[in-house]
């Protein structure tokens, strides 16, 4: 009987975790069902939405933190909410490259569910489109009643003293004892038909109304959206073309499935108990093995400490012995020199000997004394300390040992060392670092990416690190025009691999300048083709060229088709990169001042003559040589997988001889970059894959400078897009 008496208490405690809101960690209050089928308190939903909305308005504000008395949301949920808020703010700031600038887009309510940690779209209706979970609300109320079974619910209509209630009327929203219930609900009246339940403080009308049609009850179930709907939703609402079933059918089907699942779980009770026992043994075994591993690790470190202590003692003893020997020698030498002073030691003795008048006695004593005086005189002429004061030969070199100790960790021969893939890495406004492993062994559960700035003046720059649960990572806040070293290692449980080989990558020489191709200013839609995002331009070298071929007798009298960026530069130093298709015949890239734009667009014919044609045998790029470097524009020529350094390259940083055409022809990089320094009046052309300057010259920055491109024949240019903050998540979604 005692066991039977404990069963309700055990059952109550076992289901209590199912009745706890994941946001406030308390029993549900007016729970709402999210589209992901998780439940949240109505107040918690509004609080979380308020937090997300507040982060849009002011990402740095302290008004939406969890210390505010308005919220009771757990720290884990708040971390998720903060992450979603930052993600949404960053998505807004980037403006999504595929959308037209300054366009107004409908705003959806993205809700971070604390239960599944996913972003849920609540749609235009937001909270108003969510159903209230009456079933869960009833279960919670039963749990509350079981918890406070000793506290009776009193009748609302008895005269003092009130009696204990036996019923609660759902229609009247009140509790009654037996006598008062009969009085207020007499037979033969409408009130006699009211619905009543056992005594409860949570009295509400158990009617599920449609959130879109507030006056209609739900009587159908949409199988596509998996939610209850009313007949108006099916007739002409958002579920008009969806497959729906009657509520009774859905009720019967779901109840049968749930009953079968519960029966299956009950039938597997012995198996579950066996698994629980096995898990209990694993817990004890894990605890024991963990303590044993800690003890073994402590012993290993104790051995190292003992070895270091022995080495330390030996080194200190050797230094002490050498110090004492040197001190003895130096003291003896100091005493000898002290004797050379007047009226003391050797000099005083010699002075006394000189007073001897007997010649025989003087010679007898002075001969040996003269030898000593000569030695003292010679020592004064070539003074050398009897011992060295420096202990440089006793310096302990621990550089190699420090490196070894720094790499000291738990290693596994079966854990593959990851390798950074330089081809997949990308350095632009941010850095995307990617790595891979051979895949022959088990992959790591987690990776640690370390990076540091290479500085010759400061060789001991500390490594910065980031924990990564994928095989790539976006690194922000890197300094411009700097080299960085990257390395990565894998972790699987408590073991780790060795560090990968360090990879050196260089950041752009200036902040990245973002722009799109301008489809209005001088854009020739008959000869140039833009993609919808305005990040790619392609020249149409087809029928127009063939139609003009009959009039061409010498050379290639075609025209350059110019296009500029939609944003200009007035000051500062900026960098942008792009890719030129390998099949491109001729492309010119550079910068042009706003004062020269109209001239470029109205004088674009016959710019290529037989003397300057790339295949004519004459000096290629001569059309660039005739341009003065002080002009408010600078263009260089690309084409046929080549980069041509202009002849007038007096200020070039490349090792090219202006008199030797072959030295001025370089392979076309896979990605080109341009760096414009308006403050110093210089423009540089870079191999953007390695951030290496190929050519630099002066340019007159008068007015606003625009990125400029020109295409001839078959050619295409692709702008390099900035790396968004959530680059890796987007890649995973794709």
C-alpha positions as CSV (number, residue, x, y, z in Angstrom):
1,X,0.0,0.0,0.0
2,X,2.9,2.3,0.7
3,X,4.2,1.7,-2.8
4,X,0.8,2.6,-4.2
5,X,0.7,5.8,-2.2
6,X,4.0,6.9,-3.6
7,X,3.1,6.4,-7.2
8,X,1.2,9.6,-7.7
9,X,4.0,11.6,-6.1
10,X,6.6,9.9,-8.4
11,X,4.4,10.5,-11.5
12,X,3.9,14.1,-10.6
13,X,7.7,14.7,-10.2
14,X,8.4,12.8,-13.4
15,X,6.2,14.9,-15.6
16,X,7.1,18.2,-13.9
17,X,10.0,18.8,-16.4
18,X,7.5,18.6,-19.2
19,X,5.5,21.4,-17.7
20,X,8.4,23.9,-17.3
21,X,8.7,26.8,-19.7
22,X,12.2,26.7,-21.3
23,X,12.4,30.6,-21.2
24,X,11.5,31.4,-17.6
25,X,12.1,27.9,-16.1
26,X,8.7,28.0,-14.3
27,X,5.4,26.2,-14.8
28,X,3.6,27.3,-17.9
29,X,1.3,30.2,-17.7
30,X,-1.1,30.6,-20.6
31,X,1.2,28.5,-22.9
32,X,1.3,29.2,-26.7
33,X,2.2,26.7,-29.4
34,X,5.0,27.9,-31.7
35,X,5.2,26.7,-35.3
36,X,8.1,24.4,-34.2
37,X,5.6,22.7,-31.8
38,X,7.4,23.9,-28.7
39,X,5.4,25.7,-26.0
40,X,6.2,29.0,-24.3
41,X,4.4,31.2,-21.8
42,X,2.4,34.0,-23.4
43,X,4.4,36.6,-21.4
44,X,7.7,35.0,-22.3
45,X,6.9,35.2,-26.0
46,X,6.2,38.9,-25.7
47,X,9.3,39.5,-23.6
48,X,11.6,37.7,-26.2
49,X,10.0,39.6,-29.0
50,X,10.5,42.8,-27.1
51,X,14.2,41.9,-26.6
52,X,14.7,41.2,-30.3
53,X,12.9,44.4,-31.4
54,X,14.9,46.4,-28.9
55,X,18.2,45.0,-30.3
56,X,17.1,46.2,-33.8
57,X,16.7,49.8,-32.5
58,X,19.9,49.9,-30.4
59,X,22.2,46.9,-30.6
60,X,24.5,48.4,-27.9
61,X,21.7,49.4,-25.5
62,X,21.6,48.0,-22.0
63,X,17.8,48.3,-21.9
64,X,17.3,44.8,-23.3
65,X,19.7,42.8,-21.1
66,X,18.6,40.1,-18.8
67,X,19.3,42.0,-15.6
68,X,16.2,44.2,-16.3
69,X,13.3,43.4,-14.0
70,X,11.1,43.0,-17.0
71,X,12.6,39.6,-17.9
72,X,13.1,36.3,-16.2
73,X,14.6,34.5,-19.2
74,X,17.4,32.0,-18.5
75,X,21.0,32.9,-19.5
76,X,21.2,30.2,-22.2
77,X,18.0,31.5,-23.8
78,X,19.3,35.1,-23.6
79,X,22.6,34.0,-25.3
80,X,20.6,32.6,-28.2
81,X,18.4,35.7,-28.4
82,X,21.4,37.9,-28.4
83,X,22.9,35.8,-31.2
84,X,19.8,36.0,-33.3
85,X,19.5,39.8,-32.7
86,X,23.1,40.3,-33.8
87,X,22.6,38.1,-36.8
88,X,19.5,40.0,-37.9
89,X,21.2,43.4,-37.4
90,X,24.1,42.3,-39.5
91,X,21.8,41.0,-42.2
92,X,20.2,44.4,-42.3
93,X,23.5,46.2,-42.4
94,X,24.7,44.3,-45.3
95,X,21.6,45.0,-47.2
96,X,21.7,41.6,-49.1
97,X,23.7,42.1,-52.2
98,X,21.0,40.6,-54.4
99,X,18.4,43.2,-53.5
100,X,18.2,46.6,-55.0
101,X,19.6,49.4,-52.8
102,X,17.3,51.6,-50.8
103,X,14.4,49.2,-51.5
104,X,11.7,48.7,-48.9
105,X,11.4,45.0,-47.9
106,X,8.6,43.5,-45.8
107,X,9.8,42.8,-42.3
108,X,9.0,39.4,-40.9
109,X,9.1,38.5,-37.2
110,X,12.0,36.1,-36.6
111,X,11.6,34.5,-33.2
112,X,14.4,32.6,-31.5
113,X,12.8,29.5,-29.9
114,X,14.6,28.7,-26.6
115,X,13.4,25.1,-26.9
116,X,14.9,24.0,-30.2
117,X,17.4,27.0,-30.7
118,X,16.0,27.6,-34.2
119,X,14.8,30.8,-35.8
120,X,11.0,30.6,-36.2
121,X,9.1,32.9,-38.6
122,X,5.8,34.0,-36.8
123,X,4.5,35.6,-40.0
124,X,2.8,39.0,-40.3
125,X,0.3,38.3,-37.4
126,X,3.1,37.6,-34.9
127,X,1.8,36.5,-31.5
128,X,-1.7,36.9,-32.6
129,X,-1.3,34.0,-35.0
130,X,-0.3,31.5,-32.2
131,X,-2.8,29.0,-30.6
132,X,-3.2,28.7,-26.9
133,X,-2.4,25.2,-25.7
134,X,-5.5,24.5,-23.5
135,X,-4.5,20.8,-23.0
136,X,-1.1,21.7,-21.6
137,X,-2.8,24.4,-19.5
138,X,-5.2,21.9,-18.0
139,X,-2.3,19.5,-17.2
140,X,-0.4,22.3,-15.5
141,X,-3.4,23.1,-13.4
142,X,-3.8,19.5,-12.4
143,X,-0.1,19.5,-11.3
144,X,-0.6,22.7,-9.3
145,X,-3.7,21.2,-7.6
146,X,-1.7,18.1,-6.7
147,X,1.1,20.2,-5.3
148,X,-1.3,22.2,-3.1
149,X,-3.7,19.4,-2.3
150,X,-3.8,20.5,1.3
151,X,-5.0,24.0,0.4
152,X,-8.8,23.9,-0.2
153,X,-10.6,26.1,-2.7
154,X,-13.5,27.8,-0.9
155,X,-16.9,28.6,-2.3
156,X,-17.4,32.1,-3.7
157,X,-21.0,32.5,-2.6
158,X,-21.3,31.0,0.9
159,X,-21.9,33.3,3.8
160,X,-19.1,33.5,6.3
161,X,-17.6,31.2,7.2
162,X,-17.4,29.8,3.5
163,X,-17.6,26.1,2.8
164,X,-15.1,24.2,0.7
165,X,-16.1,24.2,-2.9
166,X,-16.9,21.0,-4.8
167,X,-17.4,22.4,-8.4
168,X,-16.1,25.2,-10.6
169,X,-18.4,26.5,-13.3
170,X,-16.6,27.3,-16.5
171,X,-19.3,29.6,-17.8
172,X,-19.8,31.5,-14.6
173,X,-16.0,31.6,-13.8
174,X,-16.7,30.8,-10.2
175,X,-16.4,28.0,-7.6
176,X,-19.4,26.6,-5.6
177,X,-20.2,24.2,-2.8
178,X,-22.9,21.7,-3.4
179,X,-25.7,23.8,-1.9
180,X,-24.7,27.1,-3.6
181,X,-24.3,25.3,-7.0
182,X,-27.9,24.0,-6.7
183,X,-29.1,27.5,-5.8
184,X,-27.4,29.3,-8.7
185,X,-27.9,26.5,-11.3
186,X,-31.6,25.4,-10.7
187,X,-33.0,22.7,-12.8
188,X,-34.9,23.7,-15.9
189,X,-33.0,26.9,-16.5
190,X,-30.2,27.8,-19.0
191,X,-27.6,27.8,-16.2
192,X,-28.3,24.2,-15.6
193,X,-26.6,23.5,-18.9
194,X,-23.3,25.2,-17.8
195,X,-20.1,23.2,-18.0
196,X,-18.5,22.5,-14.6
197,X,-15.3,20.7,-13.5
198,X,-13.7,20.0,-10.2
199,X,-12.5,22.8,-7.9
200,X,-9.9,24.9,-9.7
201,X,-8.5,28.5,-9.7
202,X,-7.7,28.4,-13.4
203,X,-11.2,28.9,-14.8
204,X,-11.4,29.7,-18.5
205,X,-13.6,28.8,-21.4
206,X,-12.3,25.8,-23.2
207,X,-13.0,26.9,-26.7
208,X,-10.3,27.1,-29.4
209,X,-11.0,30.0,-31.7
210,X,-9.3,30.7,-35.0
211,X,-6.6,33.4,-34.7
212,X,-7.3,34.8,-38.2
213,X,-11.1,34.7,-37.8
214,X,-11.7,35.5,-34.2
215,X,-15.4,34.7,-34.2
216,X,-15.0,31.2,-35.7
217,X,-14.2,28.0,-33.9
218,X,-11.6,25.7,-35.4
219,X,-13.2,22.6,-36.8
220,X,-10.7,21.3,-39.3
221,X,-7.0,20.3,-39.4
222,X,-4.6,21.4,-42.1
223,X,-2.3,18.5,-43.0
224,X,0.1,20.8,-44.9
225,X,0.6,23.4,-42.1
226,X,-0.2,20.9,-39.3
227,X,-2.4,23.2,-37.4
228,X,-6.2,23.6,-36.7
229,X,-8.2,25.9,-39.0
230,X,-11.7,27.1,-39.3
231,X,-14.0,26.7,-42.4
232,X,-13.3,30.3,-43.5
233,X,-9.6,29.6,-43.7
234,X,-10.4,26.7,-46.0
235,X,-13.0,28.6,-48.1
236,X,-11.0,31.7,-48.9
237,X,-8.2,32.1,-46.5
238,X,-4.5,31.1,-46.4
239,X,-5.4,27.4,-46.4
240,X,-7.7,27.5,-49.5
241,X,-5.6,25.1,-51.6
242,X,-4.3,23.0,-48.7
243,X,-5.4,19.5,-47.9
244,X,-7.6,19.5,-44.7
245,X,-9.4,16.9,-42.7
246,X,-12.3,17.1,-40.2
247,X,-11.2,17.7,-36.6
248,X,-12.9,14.5,-35.5
249,X,-10.8,12.5,-38.0
250,X,-7.6,14.3,-37.0
251,X,-8.5,13.7,-33.3
252,X,-9.1,10.0,-33.9
253,X,-5.9,9.5,-36.0
254,X,-3.6,11.4,-33.6
255,X,-5.1,9.8,-30.5
256,X,-4.6,6.3,-32.1
257,X,-1.0,7.1,-32.9
258,X,-0.2,8.6,-29.5
259,X,-1.9,5.6,-27.8
260,X,0.2,3.1,-29.8
261,X,3.4,5.0,-29.1
262,X,2.6,5.1,-25.4
263,X,1.7,1.4,-25.4
264,X,5.0,0.7,-27.2
265,X,7.0,2.7,-24.6
266,X,5.2,0.8,-21.8
267,X,5.9,-2.5,-23.3
268,X,9.6,-1.5,-23.5
269,X,9.7,-0.5,-19.9
270,X,12.1,-3.4,-18.9
271,X,14.4,-2.5,-21.8
272,X,14.4,1.2,-20.7
273,X,15.2,0.1,-17.1
274,X,18.1,-2.0,-18.5
275,X,19.4,1.0,-20.4
276,X,19.1,3.1,-17.3
277,X,21.1,0.6,-15.3
278,X,23.7,0.5,-18.1
279,X,23.9,4.3,-18.1
280,X,24.3,4.2,-14.3
281,X,27.3,1.8,-14.6
282,X,28.7,4.0,-17.4
283,X,28.4,7.1,-15.1
284,X,30.3,5.3,-12.3
285,X,32.9,4.0,-14.8
286,X,33.3,7.4,-16.4
287,X,33.8,9.0,-12.9
288,X,36.4,6.4,-12.0
289,X,38.2,6.6,-15.3
290,X,38.2,10.3,-15.2
291,X,39.8,10.4,-11.7
292,X,42.3,7.8,-12.8
293,X,43.2,9.9,-15.9
294,X,43.6,13.0,-13.7
295,X,45.9,11.0,-11.4
296,X,48.0,9.7,-14.3
297,X,48.2,13.2,-15.8
298,X,49.3,14.5,-12.4
299,X,52.0,11.9,-12.2
300,X,53.3,12.8,-15.6
301,X,53.5,16.4,-14.7
302,X,55.2,15.5,-11.4
303,X,57.9,13.6,-13.3
304,X,58.5,16.6,-15.4
305,X,58.6,18.9,-12.3
306,X,61.1,16.5,-10.6
307,X,63.3,16.5,-13.7
308,X,63.2,20.3,-13.8
309,X,63.9,20.5,-10.1
310,X,67.0,18.3,-10.5
311,X,68.2,20.3,-13.5
312,X,67.6,23.5,-11.5
313,X,69.6,22.2,-8.5
314,X,72.5,21.0,-10.7
315,X,72.6,24.4,-12.5
316,X,72.5,26.4,-9.3
317,X,75.3,24.2,-7.7
318,X,77.5,24.6,-10.8
319,X,77.0,28.4,-10.7
320,X,77.7,28.5,-7.0
321,X,81.0,26.6,-7.3
322,X,82.2,28.7,-10.2
323,X,81.3,31.8,-8.3
324,X,83.3,30.8,-5.2
325,X,86.4,29.9,-7.3
326,X,86.3,33.2,-9.2
327,X,85.8,35.2,-5.9
328,X,88.9,33.5,-4.4
329,X,91.1,34.3,-7.4
330,X,89.9,37.9,-7.5
331,X,90.4,38.4,-3.8
332,X,94.0,37.0,-4.0
333,X,94.7,39.3,-7.0
334,X,93.3,42.3,-5.1
335,X,95.5,41.5,-2.1
336,X,98.6,41.3,-4.3
337,X,97.8,44.7,-5.8
338,X,97.1,46.1,-2.4
339,X,100.7,45.2,-1.6
340,X,102.0,47.4,-4.4
341,X,100.7,50.5,-2.7
342,X,103.2,52.8,-0.8
343,X,103.8,52.1,2.9
344,X,102.2,48.7,2.6
345,X,103.2,45.3,1.5
346,X,105.8,44.8,-1.1
347,X,106.6,48.5,-1.7
348,X,107.1,49.2,2.0
349,X,109.4,46.2,2.3
350,X,111.4,47.3,-0.7
351,X,111.8,50.8,0.8
352,X,113.1,49.3,4.0
353,X,115.6,47.1,2.0
354,X,116.9,50.2,0.2
355,X,118.0,51.6,3.6
356,X,120.5,48.7,4.0
357,X,124.1,50.1,3.6
358,X,126.0,46.9,3.7
359,X,126.5,45.9,0.1
360,X,126.7,42.1,0.6
361,X,123.6,42.0,2.7
362,X,121.7,44.3,0.3
363,X,122.6,42.1,-2.7
364,X,121.6,39.0,-0.8
365,X,118.1,40.3,-0.1
366,X,117.5,42.6,-3.1
367,X,118.0,39.9,-5.8
368,X,114.9,38.0,-4.9
369,X,113.0,41.2,-4.2
370,X,113.9,42.6,-7.6
371,X,112.3,39.5,-9.3
372,X,109.1,40.1,-7.4
373,X,109.1,43.8,-8.2
374,X,109.6,43.0,-11.9
375,X,106.6,40.7,-11.9
376,X,104.5,43.3,-10.2
377,X,105.6,45.9,-12.8
378,X,104.8,43.6,-15.7
379,X,101.3,42.9,-14.3
380,X,100.7,46.6,-14.2
381,X,101.6,47.0,-17.8
382,X,99.2,44.2,-18.9
383,X,96.4,44.0,-16.3
384,X,94.1,41.1,-16.5
385,X,91.5,40.0,-13.9
386,X,92.2,36.6,-12.5
387,X,88.6,35.6,-13.2
388,X,85.7,36.6,-15.4
389,X,82.7,38.3,-13.8
390,X,80.3,37.3,-16.5
391,X,78.3,34.1,-16.2
392,X,77.2,34.0,-19.9
393,X,78.4,30.4,-20.2
394,X,75.9,29.4,-17.5
395,X,72.8,30.7,-19.3
396,X,70.0,28.1,-19.6
397,X,68.6,28.0,-23.1
398,X,64.9,26.8,-22.7
399,X,63.6,28.0,-26.1
400,X,63.1,24.5,-27.6
401,X,61.8,23.1,-24.3
402,X,59.2,26.0,-24.1
403,X,57.9,25.1,-27.6
404,X,57.7,21.5,-26.6
405,X,55.9,22.3,-23.4
406,X,53.5,24.6,-25.2
407,X,52.5,21.7,-27.5
408,X,52.2,19.4,-24.5
409,X,48.7,17.8,-24.6
410,X,46.9,14.5,-25.0
411,X,47.7,13.2,-28.5
412,X,46.0,10.5,-30.5
413,X,47.8,8.7,-33.3
414,X,44.4,8.1,-34.9
415,X,43.4,11.8,-35.1
416,X,44.3,13.3,-38.4
417,X,46.2,16.6,-38.5
418,X,44.0,19.1,-40.4
419,X,45.5,21.1,-43.2
420,X,44.6,24.7,-44.1
421,X,43.5,24.9,-47.8
422,X,45.0,28.1,-49.1
423,X,42.9,27.9,-52.3
424,X,39.7,28.0,-50.3
425,X,40.8,30.7,-47.9
426,X,39.9,34.2,-48.7
427,X,41.2,37.5,-47.4
428,X,39.1,40.6,-48.0
429,X,37.1,42.7,-45.6
430,X,37.3,39.7,-43.4
431,X,39.2,36.4,-43.5
432,X,37.6,33.1,-44.3
433,X,40.0,30.3,-43.2
434,X,39.1,26.8,-44.4
435,X,40.8,23.5,-43.6
436,X,40.3,19.8,-44.4
437,X,41.6,16.4,-43.4
438,X,42.3,13.2,-45.4
439,X,39.2,11.5,-44.0
440,X,41.0,8.2,-43.4
441,X,40.4,8.3,-39.7
442,X,37.7,9.6,-37.5
443,X,37.2,13.4,-37.9
444,X,37.5,15.7,-34.9
445,X,34.6,16.9,-32.9
446,X,36.0,20.4,-32.6
447,X,38.8,22.5,-33.9
448,X,40.9,25.3,-32.5
449,X,42.0,28.0,-34.9
450,X,44.9,30.2,-33.8
451,X,46.2,33.3,-35.6
452,X,48.6,36.1,-34.9
453,X,49.9,39.1,-36.6
454,X,53.5,38.7,-38.0
455,X,55.5,41.6,-36.6
456,X,59.3,41.7,-37.0
457,X,59.6,44.2,-34.1
458,X,57.6,42.0,-31.8
459,X,58.5,38.3,-32.3
460,X,56.5,37.2,-29.2
461,X,53.1,38.2,-30.4
462,X,50.5,36.1,-28.5
463,X,48.3,33.7,-30.5
464,X,44.6,34.5,-30.6
465,X,42.3,31.5,-30.9
466,X,38.7,30.5,-31.7
467,X,36.8,27.3,-31.1
468,X,35.1,26.1,-34.3
469,X,32.7,23.2,-34.8
470,X,32.9,23.2,-38.6
471,X,35.9,23.2,-41.0
472,X,36.0,27.0,-41.7
473,X,35.9,30.2,-39.7
474,X,35.3,33.9,-40.4
475,X,37.9,36.1,-38.7
476,X,37.1,39.8,-38.2
477,X,39.0,42.8,-36.9
478,X,42.2,42.2,-38.8
479,X,44.5,45.1,-39.5
480,X,45.0,46.4,-43.0
481,X,48.2,45.8,-45.0
482,X,49.4,43.1,-42.5
483,X,50.5,39.5,-42.6
484,X,48.9,36.9,-40.4
485,X,49.9,33.4,-39.5
486,X,47.2,30.8,-39.1
487,X,47.3,27.2,-37.7
488,X,44.6,24.7,-36.6
489,X,44.4,21.5,-34.6
490,X,41.5,19.1,-34.1
491,X,40.0,17.8,-30.8
492,X,38.1,14.6,-30.2
493,X,37.0,14.3,-26.6
494,X,40.0,14.8,-24.4
495,X,42.6,14.2,-27.1
496,X,43.9,16.5,-29.8
497,X,46.0,16.4,-33.0
498,X,49.2,18.2,-33.6
499,X,49.1,21.7,-35.0
500,X,48.8,22.1,-38.8
501,X,51.5,23.7,-40.9
502,X,51.3,27.5,-40.5
503,X,49.9,29.4,-43.4
504,X,50.8,33.1,-44.0
505,X,48.1,35.3,-45.5
506,X,48.1,39.0,-46.1
507,X,45.2,41.5,-45.7
508,X,44.3,44.2,-48.3
509,X,46.4,47.4,-48.2
510,X,43.4,49.5,-47.3
511,X,39.8,49.1,-46.1
512,X,37.5,47.4,-48.6
513,X,35.3,49.7,-50.7
514,X,31.9,48.1,-51.6
515,X,30.0,49.2,-54.7
516,X,27.9,47.8,-57.6
517,X,28.1,48.5,-61.3
518,X,26.1,51.6,-62.3
519,X,23.3,50.7,-64.7
520,X,22.4,54.4,-65.3
521,X,25.4,56.6,-65.9
522,X,26.6,55.9,-69.5
523,X,25.6,52.3,-69.4
524,X,25.2,50.8,-72.9
525,X,22.6,48.0,-72.6
526,X,23.1,47.0,-76.2
527,X,26.7,46.2,-75.8
528,X,27.0,45.4,-72.1
529,X,25.0,42.9,-70.0
530,X,24.6,43.2,-66.2
531,X,23.3,40.5,-63.9
532,X,20.4,41.4,-61.7
533,X,22.6,41.9,-58.7
534,X,24.8,44.3,-60.7
535,X,28.0,42.4,-59.6
536,X,28.9,41.0,-63.0
537,X,29.2,42.8,-66.4
538,X,29.7,41.1,-69.7
539,X,30.4,42.6,-73.2
540,X,28.2,41.3,-76.1
541,X,30.8,40.8,-78.8
542,X,28.5,39.1,-81.3
543,X,26.4,40.4,-84.2
544,X,27.4,44.1,-84.0
545,X,31.0,43.2,-84.5
546,X,30.2,40.9,-87.5
547,X,28.1,43.6,-89.1
548,X,31.0,46.1,-88.9
549,X,33.5,43.5,-90.2
550,X,32.7,44.5,-93.9
551,X,34.0,48.0,-93.2
552,X,37.2,46.8,-91.5
553,X,40.2,46.7,-93.8
554,X,43.1,47.1,-91.4
555,X,43.4,46.4,-87.7
556,X,40.4,46.1,-85.4
557,X,38.3,49.2,-85.3
558,X,36.0,48.3,-82.5
559,X,35.1,50.4,-79.5
560,X,35.6,50.2,-75.7
561,X,32.4,50.0,-73.7
562,X,32.8,51.8,-70.3
563,X,31.0,51.2,-67.1
564,X,31.7,52.7,-63.6
565,X,30.8,52.0,-60.0
566,X,27.7,53.4,-58.5
567,X,29.6,54.9,-55.6
568,X,32.5,57.4,-55.7
569,X,35.5,58.2,-53.5
570,X,36.3,61.7,-52.3
571,X,39.0,61.0,-49.7
572,X,40.8,58.3,-47.8
573,X,42.4,55.1,-48.9
574,X,40.3,52.3,-50.3
575,X,40.7,48.8,-51.9
576,X,38.4,46.7,-54.1
577,X,38.9,43.4,-56.0
578,X,37.4,41.7,-59.0
579,X,37.9,38.8,-61.3
580,X,38.4,38.9,-65.1
581,X,37.3,35.9,-67.1
582,X,40.1,34.0,-68.7
583,X,38.5,34.3,-72.2
584,X,38.4,38.1,-72.1
585,X,40.0,39.7,-75.1
586,X,40.7,43.2,-73.8
587,X,39.7,44.9,-70.5
588,X,40.8,48.2,-69.0
589,X,40.5,48.8,-65.3
590,X,41.3,51.8,-63.1
591,X,39.8,55.0,-61.8
592,X,38.4,58.1,-63.4
593,X,37.5,61.5,-62.0
594,X,33.9,62.8,-62.1
595,X,35.2,65.7,-64.3
596,X,36.3,63.2,-67.1
597,X,33.4,60.7,-67.0
598,X,31.4,62.3,-69.8
599,X,34.5,62.5,-72.0
600,X,35.0,58.8,-71.6
601,X,31.4,57.9,-72.5
602,X,31.2,60.2,-75.5
603,X,34.6,59.4,-77.1
604,X,34.8,55.6,-77.0
605,X,35.2,54.8,-80.7
606,X,38.3,53.8,-82.6
607,X,40.6,53.7,-79.5
608,X,42.4,50.7,-80.9
609,X,44.5,51.1,-84.0
610,X,46.8,48.8,-86.0
611,X,49.8,50.2,-84.1
612,X,48.3,49.5,-80.7
613,X,46.5,46.2,-81.4
614,X,47.7,43.5,-79.1
615,X,48.3,41.0,-81.9
616,X,49.8,43.5,-84.5
617,X,53.4,43.0,-83.4
618,X,53.8,46.5,-82.1
619,X,54.4,47.5,-78.5
620,X,51.3,46.4,-76.6
621,X,49.9,48.8,-74.1
622,X,51.2,51.8,-75.9
623,X,47.9,53.5,-75.6
624,X,48.5,53.6,-71.8
625,X,52.0,55.0,-72.3
626,X,50.6,58.1,-73.9
627,X,48.5,58.9,-70.8
628,X,50.2,61.3,-68.4
629,X,50.3,59.9,-64.9
630,X,49.2,63.2,-63.5
631,X,45.9,63.0,-65.4
632,X,42.7,62.6,-63.3
633,X,42.3,59.0,-64.6
634,X,44.4,55.9,-64.7
635,X,43.6,52.7,-66.7
636,X,45.7,49.6,-67.2
637,X,45.1,46.9,-69.8
638,X,44.3,43.3,-69.2
639,X,43.5,40.7,-71.8
640,X,44.3,37.2,-73.2
641,X,45.3,36.1,-69.6
642,X,47.9,38.8,-69.4
643,X,48.5,42.0,-67.3
644,X,50.3,44.8,-69.3
645,X,52.4,47.3,-67.3
646,X,52.2,50.7,-69.1
647,X,55.4,52.0,-70.7
648,X,55.1,55.2,-68.6
649,X,55.7,53.2,-65.5
650,X,58.3,55.5,-63.9
651,X,56.7,55.1,-60.5
652,X,56.1,51.4,-60.7
653,X,56.9,49.1,-57.8
654,X,57.3,46.2,-60.2
655,X,60.7,45.1,-61.4
656,X,60.0,45.9,-65.1
657,X,62.2,47.5,-67.7
658,X,60.2,50.1,-69.6
659,X,62.4,49.5,-72.7
660,X,61.8,45.7,-72.6
661,X,58.2,44.9,-73.6
662,X,58.5,41.3,-72.5
663,X,59.3,42.3,-68.9
664,X,56.1,44.4,-68.8
665,X,53.8,41.5,-69.6
666,X,52.8,39.5,-66.5
667,X,50.4,36.6,-66.1
668,X,46.9,37.7,-65.3
669,X,46.2,37.0,-61.6
670,X,43.1,35.0,-60.7
671,X,41.8,38.0,-58.8
672,X,42.8,41.6,-59.4
673,X,42.7,44.4,-56.9
674,X,42.9,48.2,-57.0
675,X,44.0,50.5,-54.1
676,X,43.2,54.2,-54.5
677,X,44.9,56.6,-52.1
678,X,43.1,59.9,-52.6
679,X,45.1,61.7,-49.9
680,X,48.5,61.0,-51.5
681,X,47.3,60.9,-55.1
682,X,48.3,57.3,-55.9
683,X,46.6,54.2,-57.4
684,X,48.0,50.7,-57.2
685,X,47.1,47.5,-59.0
686,X,47.4,44.3,-57.1
687,X,47.4,40.5,-57.4
688,X,44.5,40.2,-54.9
689,X,45.1,36.5,-54.3
690,X,48.5,37.2,-52.7
691,X,48.0,41.0,-52.0
692,X,51.1,41.8,-54.1
693,X,51.5,45.2,-55.8
694,X,52.1,44.8,-59.6
695,X,52.1,48.5,-60.6
696,X,51.6,51.8,-58.9
697,X,51.5,55.3,-60.3
698,X,50.3,58.8,-59.5
699,X,46.8,60.1,-60.2
700,X,45.3,63.5,-59.9
701,X,42.4,63.1,-57.5
702,X,40.3,66.1,-58.6
703,X,36.6,65.7,-57.8
704,X,35.1,62.4,-57.0
705,X,36.9,59.3,-58.2
706,X,34.9,56.3,-59.5
707,X,36.0,52.7,-60.1
708,X,36.1,52.4,-63.9
709,X,36.0,49.4,-66.3
710,X,36.1,49.1,-70.1
711,X,35.5,45.9,-72.1
712,X,36.2,45.1,-75.8
713,X,35.2,42.0,-77.6
714,X,34.2,39.0,-75.5
715,X,34.9,39.8,-71.9
716,X,33.4,39.6,-68.4
717,X,34.2,41.1,-65.0
718,X,32.9,39.9,-61.6
719,X,33.2,42.1,-58.5
720,X,34.3,40.4,-55.3
721,X,31.6,40.6,-52.8
722,X,32.2,41.4,-49.1
723,X,32.3,38.5,-46.7
724,X,29.2,38.7,-44.6
725,X,29.3,38.0,-40.8
726,X,27.3,34.8,-41.2
727,X,29.2,33.6,-44.2
728,X,29.6,30.0,-42.9
729,X,25.9,29.6,-42.0
730,X,24.9,30.8,-45.5
731,X,27.2,28.3,-47.0
732,X,25.7,25.5,-45.0
733,X,22.2,26.6,-46.0
734,X,23.2,26.5,-49.7
